[in-house]
Amino acid sequence: MTRIGVVAIGRNEGARLERCLDSAVGGERTVVYVDSGSTDASIANARRRGAEVVELSPREPFTAARARNAGFARLCEIDPSVEWVQFVDGDCEIVPAWWETIGRWLPGPSEVAAVCGRRRERHPEASIYSRLCDLEWETPIGAAKSCGGDALMRVAAFRSVGGFDARVIAGEEPELCFRLRARGFRIERLDSEMTLHDAAILRFAQWWRRALRAGHAYAENFALHGEPPERFRAREVGSILVWGAGLPIAALLAAPIVPVAPLVALVLYALLFVRIRRGRFAAGAAPRDAGLYAAFTVIGKWAEACGIAWYAWNRIRGRRTRLIEYKVTR
């Protein structure tokens, strides 16, 4: 039987972590929980559920990548026969259907390095921001360029590329998948429910900070792998700079000379909204969801531009950005 281990990571996740670990234990799976400086009862709750606990030292910056690497290393120490590792974030619960799906799928084609399923929001009705997250998780079935933080990864493939880049504070999963694909491995998205995610985004400020973090991640990924032939994240960074920075700055500078410049900018944003909404609607989204997604994608360009600027400013100064958090502790 193919050996599967679990690495869960978290920081002050409260009840979310309890649900996460309860969904991971069982089936003779070795479970490792990595804690990044929690001040709640996360460590005690993990030990009470039989998980091996790794506590990261605060002397180095906390990142999800660093936590997953530490968990992977400990998992392989205590369970050397493990062949696959299920990574899961502490704010997610693995649904029973996922264990059934991968039980039928494993061992899988040797060229497949990572497998993921459908992540859903636990409370999409809690706020428009939770609904936006649920829409974001809807990705195509089959071959994919990347996966998210919840994914099943082949141990041998993960080792062959050196795991996650611990320096990356966000977007570490696409960065890892880029290196896996460069080695000839594939990423697969299965038609199955995988996890329930609790975003706990109830305020606009939280959503803005999450979008800012995404912009930072795009910039950092592009800085690492933006060269040809793939020019990783070049398209996303270019779009953010045009819509989130270039257009509003140009409109403001041109306004004294061309008074209608701000109006032209608004028309262009409206056209962008229509194009995104049409694309989501064609992909099967309900009209209201397509409009919601399009509106916040347009607004998000400004937050993402701030994230790119933040990354660039810290890079110029030779500093690393610390963890960008947006969650509410429960």
Secondary structure, DSSP 8 states (H G I E B T S, - for coil): ---EEEEEEESS-THHHHHHHHHH--TT-EEEEEESS--SSHHHHHHHTT-EEEE--TTS---HHHHHHHHHHHHHHH-TT--EEEEEETTEEE-HHHHHHHHHHTT--TTEEEEEEEEEES-TTS-HHHHHHHHHT---SEEES---SSEEEEHHHHHHTTS--TT-SS-HHHHHHHHHHHTT-EEEEEEEEEEEE-----SHHHHHHHHHHHHHHHHHHHHHH-STTT-TTHHHHHHHIIIIIIHHHHHHHHTTT-TTHHHHHHHHHHHHHHHHHHHHHHTT--HHHHHHHHHHHHHHHHHHHHHHHHHHHHHHTT------------
